[in-house]
Amino acid sequence: MGATTGVVLALVVIRSLTGAFAVPRYFFHFSDGKRRFSDDTGADLSGLSAARAHAVAQVRDMKAAMCAPGIQDLSGWTMSVHDTQGRSVFELGFDLKPHRNVP
């Protein structure tokens, strides 16, 4: 490894250790229209497109898990996605259509 390569590698390691390459964390909360089920862990994703893909996959998984006869109407269910500051990034209905964010 040459001197230049070593310096670049050292800078990459330092930046990654200091969080300079941190990716956004998103929180995926579910609601049935009456209750909210909070995600306290969140997921580190590369950006908004990755967050949308993650949200769609979670909604599909939840719909599959909730196919019991007692839970037939999922029309009131939504997923709201928030950033680390608690700001709403987007909301997705269980029909997988985006909902407008209401401040």
C-alpha positions in Angstrom: 0.0 0.0 0.0 1.4 3.4 -1.0 1.6 6.4 1.3 -1.3 8.1 -0.5 -3.6 5.1 -0.2 -2.7 4.8 3.5 -3.6 8.4 4.2 -7.0 8.1 2.3 -7.7 4.9 4.2 -6.9 6.6 7.5 -9.2 9.4 6.7 -12.0 7.0 5.8 -11.6 5.2 9.1 -11.5 8.5 11.1 -14.6 9.8 9.3 -16.5 6.6 9.9 -15.5 6.5 13.6 -16.6 10.1 14.1 -20.0 9.6 12.4 -19.2 11.6 9.3 -20.7 8.8 7.2 -23.7 8.3 9.4 -26.9 7.3 7.6 -30.3 8.6 8.6 -32.4 6.6 11.1 -36.1 6.3 10.5 -38.8 5.2 12.9 -41.8 3.2 11.5 -45.0 3.7 13.6 -48.3 1.8 13.0 -51.8 3.0 13.8 -55.2 1.4 13.5 -56.8 4.8 13.6 -57.4 4.7 17.3 -54.1 3.4 18.8 -50.4 4.0 17.8 -47.8 1.3 18.0 -44.5 3.0 18.3 -41.1 1.8 16.9 -38.6 2.8 19.5 -35.6 1.2 17.7 -35.8 2.5 14.2 -33.7 1.5 11.2 -30.6 3.1 9.7 -31.2 3.4 6.0 -29.4 5.1 3.2 -32.2 7.7 2.5 -35.8 8.4 1.7 -36.0 5.8 -1.1 -34.7 3.1 1.2 -37.1 4.2 3.9 -40.0 3.9 1.5 -39.0 0.4 0.4 -38.6 -0.6 4.1 -42.1 0.8 4.9 -43.7 -1.0 2.0 -42.1 -4.3 3.0 -43.2 -3.8 6.6 -46.8 -3.0 5.6 -46.9 -6.1 3.4 -45.5 -8.3 6.2 -48.1 -6.8 8.7 -51.0 -7.4 6.3 -49.9 -11.0 5.8 -49.7 -11.5 9.5 -53.1 -9.9 10.2 -55.1 -12.0 7.8 -57.0 -13.6 10.7 -60.9 -13.6 10.3 -61.3 -11.1 13.2 -59.0 -8.5 11.5 -60.5 -8.1 8.1 -60.8 -4.4 7.7 -57.4 -2.8 7.5 -58.5 0.3 5.7 -57.9 2.5 8.7 -54.4 1.3 9.3 -51.4 3.5 8.4 -47.7 3.6 8.9 -46.1 6.9 9.6 -42.4 7.3 9.2 -40.4 9.8 11.3 -36.8 11.0 11.5 -34.7 11.2 14.6 -36.1 14.6 15.4 -39.6 13.2 15.5 -40.7 14.9 12.3 -43.1 13.0 10.0 -41.3 12.1 6.8 -44.3 10.4 5.1 -47.3 8.3 5.8 -48.4 5.1 4.0 -51.8 3.5 4.2 -52.2 -0.2 4.3 -53.5 0.1 0.7 -49.8 1.1 0.0 -50.8 4.5 -1.2 -49.0 7.5 0.2 -51.1 9.8 2.4 -50.5 13.5 2.7 -48.6 14.7 5.7 -50.8 16.9 7.9 -48.7 19.2 10.1 
